Amino acid sequence: MENALFEFMYSTGCRIGEVVKLNRNDISFLMNSVIVHGKGDKEREVYCNTHGSIWLKRYLDERDDEDFCLFITKRRTNRRMSIDNLRYIIKRISN
């Protein structure tokens, strides 16, 4: 999950708050694009590089739930990951 998160954020340039709001149906693997809901509920389309797309596919294939949220917590799989959780993961990766 960490690799998918890091590669996705690196390749798209999305903010943490935008990543938290993502759902599975926002992703188009055919076009390597994602519809992101940013500040003020504005939608924009961002494009993912090949590495980001591969890691996202791997992450989604590993998951055995049907939750619509893209990034979920490991302990309670029916819960969307919070901004604080994402910041913690990114900080842990950077060290």
C-alpha positions as CSV (number, residue, x, y, z in Angstrom):
1,M,0.0,0.0,0.0
2,E,2.8,2.4,0.8
3,N,4.4,1.9,-2.6
4,A,1.1,2.6,-4.3
5,L,0.5,5.7,-2.3
6,F,4.0,7.1,-2.8
7,E,4.2,6.4,-6.5
8,F,0.7,7.8,-7.1
9,M,1.4,11.0,-5.2
10,Y,4.8,11.4,-6.9
11,S,3.5,10.8,-10.4
12,T,0.3,12.9,-10.1
13,G,1.4,15.7,-7.8
14,C,-1.9,15.4,-5.8
15,R,-2.2,16.9,-2.4
16,I,-2.8,14.7,0.6
17,G,-6.3,16.0,1.0
18,E,-7.1,15.1,-2.6
19,V,-5.8,11.6,-2.2
20,V,-7.9,11.0,0.9
21,K,-11.1,11.8,-1.1
22,L,-10.3,9.3,-3.9
23,N,-12.6,6.4,-4.7
24,R,-11.9,3.4,-6.9
25,N,-14.3,4.6,-9.6
26,D,-12.3,7.8,-10.0
27,I,-9.4,5.8,-11.6
28,S,-9.2,5.1,-15.3
29,F,-6.5,2.5,-15.9
30,L,-7.2,2.7,-19.6
31,M,-6.2,6.3,-19.8
32,N,-3.9,6.3,-16.8
33,S,-5.9,9.2,-15.3
34,V,-7.7,10.0,-12.1
35,I,-10.5,12.4,-11.4
36,V,-9.4,14.4,-8.3
37,H,-11.7,16.5,-6.2
38,G,-9.6,19.4,-5.0
39,K,-10.1,22.6,-3.0
40,G,-13.6,24.0,-3.3
41,D,-14.9,20.7,-4.7
42,K,-13.3,21.5,-8.1
43,E,-12.7,18.5,-10.2
44,R,-9.6,18.0,-12.3
45,E,-8.1,15.2,-14.2
46,V,-4.5,14.2,-13.4
47,Y,-2.4,11.6,-15.2
48,C,-0.4,8.8,-13.6
49,N,2.8,7.5,-14.9
50,T,3.3,3.8,-15.6
51,H,4.9,3.0,-12.2
52,G,2.1,4.7,-10.4
53,S,-0.5,2.8,-12.4
54,I,1.2,-0.5,-11.9
55,W,1.5,0.0,-8.1
56,L,-2.2,1.0,-7.9
57,K,-3.2,-2.1,-9.8
58,R,-1.2,-4.3,-7.5
59,Y,-2.6,-2.6,-4.4
60,L,-6.2,-3.0,-5.6
61,D,-5.6,-6.6,-6.6
62,E,-4.3,-7.4,-3.1
63,R,-7.4,-6.1,-1.4
64,D,-10.1,-8.6,-0.8
65,D,-12.9,-6.1,0.1
66,E,-15.4,-4.3,-2.0
67,D,-15.0,-0.9,-0.3
68,F,-15.3,2.0,-2.7
69,C,-12.6,4.1,-1.0
70,L,-9.2,3.9,-2.7
71,F,-6.9,4.0,0.4
72,I,-8.3,2.3,3.5
73,T,-7.0,1.5,7.0
74,K,-5.5,-1.9,7.6
75,R,-7.1,-2.4,10.9
76,R,-10.7,-1.5,10.0
77,T,-11.1,-2.1,6.3
78,N,-14.4,-0.3,6.0
79,R,-12.8,3.0,6.9
80,R,-11.3,5.6,4.7
81,M,-7.7,6.5,5.6
82,S,-7.4,9.9,7.3
83,I,-5.1,12.7,6.3
84,D,-3.1,12.1,9.5
85,N,-2.6,8.5,8.6
86,L,-1.3,9.4,5.1
87,R,1.1,12.0,6.6
88,Y,2.4,9.4,9.0
89,I,3.0,6.9,6.2
90,I,4.8,9.5,4.0
91,K,6.9,10.7,7.0
92,R,7.9,7.1,7.8
93,I,8.8,6.4,4.1
94,S,11.0,9.6,3.9
95,N,13.1,8.6,7.0
